[in-house]
Amino acid sequence: MVDLSMNMDGGIILSLIIPAYNESSIILRNIEEIEGWMKKNMPDLAYEIVVVDDGSTDAMGQLIDERAKNDPLLRPLHHKGNKGRGRAIRTGFSGSRGKYVICLDADLSYSPEHVPHLLQPLQNDQADITLASAYHPDGSVSNVPLSRALLSRWGNRMLSAGVRGKFSTVTCVVRGFTREVLDQLELINDGKDLHLEIIQKADLFGLRVVEIPAHLKWRDRDRGRKRKN
């Protein structure tokens, strides 16, 4: 196991990127949950949380800015207007400072427990990109409406055909990256197609992509109707 407590220059090891739009009702609570989990389970890791406010209209931007005044772990970034999930993720990539980067969803449908599983193959030089996969044979889904779960599973199966069926999940936002890979990939998509673009370019360039079994659990069964970006 590589010691990730600190870079040689004392810098950030891990950036946790959260693209978010109109999440004022949950964002502070979920930031606190992430920080509490990291303190308990990965206390020596130098990390930052980069929340990308994608033009929220519900005062979420002000909430994270206010918290950041007293929270050195939090780095808010802002878009003027809603530009889409892909653009928010790309903004997080370019604005983060970690040697490794992990994207999380704002509602923590994939809990912070996934962080070390996504990070370890990167730090051990076993992968360039890691994918959280609820549809992996060892993955699982709970509290998601059956119709939504089936649609997502079959959609991922069809999209995976574009990379010769290598992966069970290609649309999930929760992924890990090395900084070298992010510097190499030239990404252009502003919407959800960014997830597939990353997979396709990784396959084209011969990058090592490792799929990690994951547990997808909606904390609010109505959230699927609320999301815009």
C-alpha atoms as one frame of an Amber mdcrd trajectory, in Angstrom:
protein
   0.000   0.000   0.000   1.341   3.396  -0.973   1.459   5.996   1.816  -1.048
   8.671   0.785  -0.855  10.827   3.886   0.972  13.594   2.040   2.605  14.485
  -1.243   6.340  15.120  -1.186   5.567  18.836  -1.423   2.888  18.682   1.252
   0.071  19.052  -1.266  -3.361  17.556  -1.753  -3.496  13.815  -2.431  -7.199
  13.390  -3.212  -9.800  15.721  -4.681 -13.436  14.740  -4.184 -15.481  16.488
  -6.873 -19.223  16.994  -6.461 -21.155  18.526  -9.381 -24.345  20.026  -7.973
 -27.406  21.960  -9.119 -30.103  23.265  -6.764 -29.114  20.993  -3.896 -29.523
  23.517  -1.073 -31.665  21.098   0.949 -28.955  18.437   1.210 -25.549  19.810
   0.213 -24.301  20.947   3.634 -25.502  17.777   5.333 -23.770  15.620   2.750
 -20.527  17.592   2.937 -20.575  17.017   6.693 -21.215  13.304   6.144 -18.261
  13.011   3.768 -15.943  14.891   6.118 -17.079  12.816   9.094 -16.528   9.575
   7.214 -13.099  10.638   5.963 -12.009  11.743   9.452 -13.013   8.395  10.910
 -11.791   6.087   8.166  -8.988   7.915   6.306  -7.726  10.400   8.921  -4.205
  10.839   7.497  -5.257  11.566   3.931  -4.716  15.109   2.645  -7.855  15.843
   0.631 -10.221  18.542  -0.558 -13.908  18.627  -1.462 -14.574  20.586  -4.646
 -18.276  21.402  -5.016 -19.113  22.764  -8.469 -22.244  24.892  -8.305 -23.712
  24.561 -11.800 -25.667  27.810 -11.812 -28.010  26.969  -8.943 -31.027  29.200
  -8.392 -31.878  28.017  -4.864 -29.065  29.775  -2.943 -26.930  26.640  -2.816
 -23.953  28.661  -4.027 -24.229  31.049  -1.098 -24.506  28.161   1.353 -21.286
  26.507   0.240 -19.458  29.833   0.038 -20.468  30.610   3.622 -19.373  27.202
   4.868 -16.053  27.442   3.036 -15.123  30.504   5.135 -14.615  28.173   8.105
 -13.987  24.876   6.317 -10.508  24.596   4.776 -11.431  21.264   3.177 -14.166
  22.810   1.020 -13.477  24.609  -2.278 -16.584  25.975  -4.021 -16.510  26.631
  -7.767 -19.361  28.354  -9.610 -20.931  28.507 -13.063 -22.929  31.511 -14.171
 -25.981  29.633 -15.372 -26.696  25.922 -15.672 -24.223  24.433 -18.157 -24.779
  20.724 -17.580 -23.294  17.901 -15.555 -20.454  17.243 -17.966 -19.266  20.839
 -17.877 -19.509  20.870 -14.075 -17.365  17.749 -13.851 -14.817  19.205 -16.273
 -14.710  22.399 -14.217 -14.033  20.253 -11.161 -11.244  18.432 -12.974  -9.503
  21.646 -13.992 -10.065  23.393 -10.658  -8.956  20.564  -8.375  -5.456  20.017
  -7.032  -5.253  16.364  -6.012  -2.911  13.690  -7.323  -6.026  11.542  -7.557
  -9.589  12.629  -8.287 -12.860  10.931  -7.367 -16.266  12.197  -8.482 -19.238
  11.735  -6.165 -22.904  12.485  -6.734 -24.404  15.318  -4.703 -27.075  13.131
  -3.110 -24.562  10.437  -2.078 -26.515   7.658  -3.757 -23.102   6.017  -3.659
 -21.949   6.471  -0.070 -18.475   7.682   0.964 -17.609   4.048   1.693 -16.812
   3.715  -2.017 -13.920   6.192  -1.831 -11.148   3.787  -0.712 -12.298   1.098
  -3.153 -12.070   3.551  -6.054  -8.777   4.980  -4.816  -6.779   1.851  -4.049
  -6.329   0.551  -7.640  -5.154   4.035  -8.659  -2.643   4.384  -5.855  -1.327
   0.864  -6.401  -0.797   1.572 -10.118  -3.338  -1.068 -11.101  -5.667   1.347
 -12.902  -5.794   4.742 -14.573  -9.562   5.058 -14.116 -11.917   3.296 -11.713
 -15.676   2.981 -12.185 -18.300   2.484  -9.488 -20.598  -0.169 -10.926 -23.933
  -1.078  -9.376 -24.554  -3.389 -12.343 -21.334  -5.326 -11.845 -22.123  -8.989
 -11.003 -21.110  -8.217  -7.424 -22.834  -4.805  -7.334 -26.288  -4.021  -5.982
 -29.189  -1.566  -6.195 -31.682  -0.668  -3.478 -34.522   1.823  -2.946 -34.630
   2.633  -6.675 -38.027   2.264  -8.390 -38.017  -1.013 -10.314 -38.903   0.591
 -13.648 -36.062   3.103 -13.287 -33.570   0.414 -12.274 -34.483  -1.824 -15.200
 -34.306   1.044 -17.681 -30.889   2.079 -16.387 -29.523  -1.460 -16.391 -30.597
  -2.127 -19.976 -29.476   1.306 -21.110 -26.022   0.667 -19.716 -25.924  -2.715
 -21.404 -26.712  -1.167 -24.782 -24.233   1.709 -24.367 -21.533  -0.706 -23.258
 -21.727  -2.339 -26.659 -19.850   0.710 -27.965 -16.791  -0.481 -26.041 -17.318
  -4.156 -26.890 -19.301  -4.867 -23.727 -16.291  -4.490 -21.452 -18.180  -2.789
 -18.621 -21.451  -3.273 -16.791 -21.916   0.425 -15.963 -20.868   3.298 -18.240
 -23.165   6.158 -17.151 -22.346   6.541 -13.444 -20.814   9.818 -12.252 -18.900
   8.103  -9.423 -15.409   7.414 -10.766 -11.747   7.745  -9.870  -8.894   9.129
 -11.967  -5.179   9.742 -11.779  -4.117  13.308 -12.444  -1.969  12.112 -15.348
  -5.027  10.686 -17.102  -7.034  13.874 -16.630  -4.153  15.853 -18.107  -4.080
  13.459 -21.070  -7.785  13.275 -21.913  -9.219  16.130 -23.960 -12.878  16.119
 -22.969 -15.526  18.203 -24.712 -19.006  17.095 -23.612 -21.061  19.386 -21.378
 -23.879  16.947 -20.639 -24.237  13.394 -19.381 -22.565  12.115 -22.555 -19.285
  12.983 -20.848 -19.484   9.677 -18.960 -19.491   7.697 -22.194 -16.901   9.977
 -23.808 -14.462   9.182 -21.008 -14.955   5.432 -21.438 -14.593   5.568 -25.212
 -11.420   7.677 -25.106  -9.929   5.529 -22.378 -10.545   2.476 -24.556  -9.065
   4.240 -27.600  -5.902   5.227 -25.723  -5.456   1.848 -24.081  -5.910   3.144
 -20.542  -6.423   0.723 -17.680 -10.036   0.946 -16.505 -11.109  -1.112 -13.495
 -14.760  -1.599 -12.597 -15.489  -1.627  -8.854 -18.631  -3.368  -7.532 -20.792
  -0.694  -5.913 -24.062  -0.236  -4.047 -26.483   2.287  -5.520 -29.050   3.393
  -2.951 -31.420   6.282  -3.516 -31.983   8.123  -0.254 -35.035   9.840  -1.740
 -37.093   7.808  -4.208 -38.463  11.021  -5.754 -35.057  12.424  -6.705 -35.148
  10.920 -10.167 -37.960  13.373 -11.031 -36.152  16.359  -9.515 -32.809  16.229
 -11.330 -32.135  18.587 -14.203 -28.430  18.233 -14.961
